[in-house]
Amino acid sequence: MSSLKLKLSGFQYEDIYDAERLPVLDELFTEFLRHRNIELSAQFQGYRKVETPIDAVEESGLIIDVARHLEDFLVSIVYVKADRNTLRHQHMHVDPIHAFND
């Protein structure tokens, strides 16, 4: 396995391949999302627990909104934030229409 280090206390890269450790990673993301957007976090938790039925359009929007935070979470734990930001900037420079999607 890789020796990639993660910025997560008590969580190693190899744990990603251990199904018993994935709930820990899920909880870390849940906490990350909760700190960034408590309303979105609550909506997402309701969706996951099937407490709040939503239509397909709302579901798509929710998944996209959460995915933006998931990207930031994953980028932040593998020390690639600067690289991602550089690529994002280069992409916006050649295709500015995507600037309106963020």
Sequence and secondary structure as in RCSB ss.txt:
>XXXX:A:sequence
MSSLKLKLSGFQYEDIYDAERLPVLDELFTEFLRHRNIELSAQFQGYRKVETPIDAVEESGLIIDVARHLEDFLV
SIVYVKADRNTLRHQHMHVDPIHAFND
>XXXX:A:secstr
      SSTT  GGGGG TTTHHHHHHHHHHHHHHH HHHHHHHHHHHTT S   HHHHHHHHHHHHHHHHHHHH
HHTT HHHHHHHHHHHHHH GGGGGG 
